[in-house]
Amino acid sequence: MLEGEKPPIGLRERKKAKTRAAIQHHALRLFREHGYEETTVEQIAEAAEVSESTLYRYFPTKEDLVLWDEFDPLLIEAFRAQPPELTPLEEAGSLFVGQRLDGDDREAGPTGPAPLATSPFSLPIGRSRRWRVVPC
């Protein structure tokens, strides 16, 4: 492994990610079909084929089922890595302008990812880790 390279994700972490995704997928589906208030945690756990305690281990509150996304841990880690002398606005700017959340600094190429946009008005599009400029 080269310096700065992250180790491959192990089986246990991949299984956790799949479980988290399945729980959230079923929760969002049930919320669309029956409404947020009418959907119970028990129904979500049953649909995702996990116990209620497992569901709560991944999502401590029902609201977290809606609010959590895969970028939350990446953003938290990136904010914590910022120099302490930056203001919150400067921290946010340095995260979203000219850096990739997944740490991939490769230039765009035939097989490589597109770099982040260099505009403070860049927003994530879909489930992609690539960022594009979206007119406001």
FENKADA-V890687 format. One record per backbone hydrogen bond with DSSP energy under -1.0 kcal/mol. NH is the residue of the N-H (numbers start at 0). CO is the residue of the C=O. Records with the same first field share a line. If there is no record, write none. Layout:
NH=CO + CO
This chain:
4=1
13=9
14=10
15=11
16=12
17=13
18=14
19=15
20=16
21=17
22=18
23=19
24=20
25=21
26=22
27=23
28=24
29=25
30=26
31=27
32=28
33=29
34=30
38=34
43=39
44=40
45=41
46=42
47=43
49=44
54=50
55=51
56=52
57=53
58=54
65=62
66=62
67=63
71=68
74=70
75=71
76=72
77=73
78=74
79=75
80=76
81=78
85=82
90=86
91=87
92=88
93=89
94=90
95=91
96=92
97=116
102=99
121=118
122=131
127=124
131=122
133=120
